[in-house]
Each structure stands twice: as C-alpha cells, then as structure tokens.
Amino acid sequence: MNLWEAYDKIDYYLKGKLLTIPPYPCVSGNKVHELLDCLEKPDPAWGGVQGEILRMVANPWQRAYQIEYRFKPSKIFNDFMKVIESATYDLMVGNYICSYISLVPVVEAVLREWAAESYKEIKSVNTDGDFSTFVFEKNLVKYLKEKNGERQHNPKFQKWISNQIKYFDFMIKKVFYLNFKSSEKGLKREFNRNRTLHLLENVDEPEVLRDNNTRIFLLLDIISELYLALNDELYVKNTFYCDYEDNIDFNLRWKIYIKNAMESIDFTDMTIIRFAFLNKDEKLCLSDDKKKKFLEQKDYQIEFLKNIKGKI
C-alpha cells in the first residue's frame, strides 16, 4: 500500500467519525503509517486512530502553532482572534462547554468574512440577496478546486489541498449546517450548529463534548489551511519558514497551554466543578466528604493569598 492509499484508507474511516487527518506539517509519510497502524491494530486504551487524531488536534504545541501560523496570518480570522484565544485556553483547562459553544459561531463568521473579501470572485448570496452559507460553500468549493487545479507543478501539494477541500465540503454541506429534521440521528445530530446554538443540545455528555471540541478546532484548521494556501508566499512563510523557536508569542501560548493541560490531569478548580456539579454519573461525582475537603482547601488558599497580598 503506497502513501496515498494509506492516507485514503485512514481518511475514509475517519469520515465516519466526522474527522480527517489534520492539515499539520507533522503529517509526514511516517506519521501516515503510524496512523494506519493505529487503524489496523488499535489499542483500546489509546482509542485507536480516532484517539490519535483527538490528541493531535488538542496538543498544546499544535494549538499554539495554529494560532500563530494559521489563524493570525489569515485575514478572515482577525476579528475573531479574541474568541479563538479564549476558547483555546478553555480547551486546555478543561472548560469544554465554553470552548465548543464559543467556536461554533466562529465558523460562519469567518466564512462571511471570506465572502465579503472575495465577493467579486465567489458568489455568496441567495435569490433574496442575503448571505447564504450553502450558496457560498458551493461556489467556494468550486473556486478552490479551480485554483488547486492550477498547481500542476506540485501534484503532492495539490492532493494535500484536495483532501482538505473534500472534508470542508462534506462537513459544511452534509453535517454542520443541517436543519433540525435532517440531523435527527447519530453524529450528525451531535455535531450540528443549529442544535447547539438554538437548543443547546449535546453539551452535557463528556465524550460528545470532547469529540465536538476536536471537530470544531479541526474544521477551523481546515478553513485556515485552505485560505492560506491561496497565497503561496504567505503559506510558505508560515509553514516552512516559521520561526517558532524564537517566537515569543508562540512560546508563551505553548507554555501556558501545556501548563494548564498538565494541571487539568489533577483536581483544578475546573475539574472540581465538573465532578462536583456537572457530571451526572453518580460513580464519578464527588462525595460530600470530598467536597468538604476541597472546601477546606479553598479556605486555606484564600487565606494564603490574602496574607501574600497584604505583605506586598
């Protein structure tokens, strides 16, 4: 099995989970074969290939990279960086509800920005003259395919971008924006913009929330990849010549993310809230005795902070 056959086999499986191989520079030939091994010989403890994708997307280093070298250089994300910054932090501290709900409207917001920027090239309004996600998506996909078809000199990159276009087209047209009637069952019900924003569905199931956080970040990653790929100079600068080792902003984000991700393994305030008040499983909920111990801990921490501030 050659590289692209392995890629397609993995992606076919992931499509059923509403996922795809992320568009990250770390996805080398070796990485694809590692993912194939996870698919063919899954380790239940690590969640197989789906678990590997979840970890790739939520990785603190990768999230810092996406902000610094994908979202920030893409103009269509500029007005929404405060939301993305806040949602990414929430992801790292385990505040999955706020992270997911904050990012759901960002998808349409960046598409509207893209439509406004490219209104001369890409039609985005319906017969009434109003912006339509489906009209824009249809014409955007056509536009992206035409532009990608011009990359005759680089067939590997052409295939790479083609895979991202397919995922974007599938998620927008067949999943994320479906109406209530068309999204009554399965994963299409779980990862649905209308059900999330209008009904607040699927925000109380831990595994669904975890997976939806991965899906929403991945969808935004794909959008930024497609947007940036239209500008060869900007894409190369932020892929092959990114200076992350010396980039203060990148490293500050990364260290904040990794610190909070490591702390969330233990009982942070967010995990205490989750197990004390949000979790419905009685076996996982904190007992009253455990809550009392955390209450004593908080009293001690508050007094300690009062004393420290009083000495400054």
HELIX and SHEET records of a PDB file:
HELIX    1   1 LEU A    3  LYS A   15  1                                  13    
HELIX    2   2 GLY A   29  GLU A   40  1                                  12    
HELIX    3   3 PRO A   44  TRP A   46  5                                   3    
HELIX    4   4 GLY A   48  ALA A   58  1                                  11    
HELIX    5   5 PRO A   60  GLN A   66  1                                   7    
HELIX    6   6 ILE A   67  PHE A   71  3                                   5    
HELIX    7   7 LYS A   75  PHE A   80  5                                   6    
HELIX    8   8 MET A   81  VAL A   93  1                                  13    
HELIX    9   9 TYR A   96  GLU A  117  1                                  22    
HELIX   10  10 THR A  133  GLY A  149  1                                  17    
HELIX   11  11 PRO A  155  MET A  171  1                                  17    
HELIX   12  12 ILE A  172  PHE A  176  3                                   5    
HELIX   13  13 LYS A  181  SER A  183  5                                   3    
HELIX   14  14 GLY A  186  GLU A  190  1                                   5    
HELIX   15  15 ARG A  193  LEU A  199  1                                   7    
HELIX   16  16 PRO A  206  LEU A  228  1                                  23    
HELIX   17  17 ASP A  232  LYS A  237  1                                   6    
HELIX   18  18 ILE A  248  GLU A  263  1                                  16    
HELIX   19  19 ASP A  269  ILE A  273  1                                   5    
HELIX   20  20 ARG A  274  LEU A  278  3                                   5    
HELIX   21  21 ASP A  288  LYS A  311  1                                  24    
END                                                                             
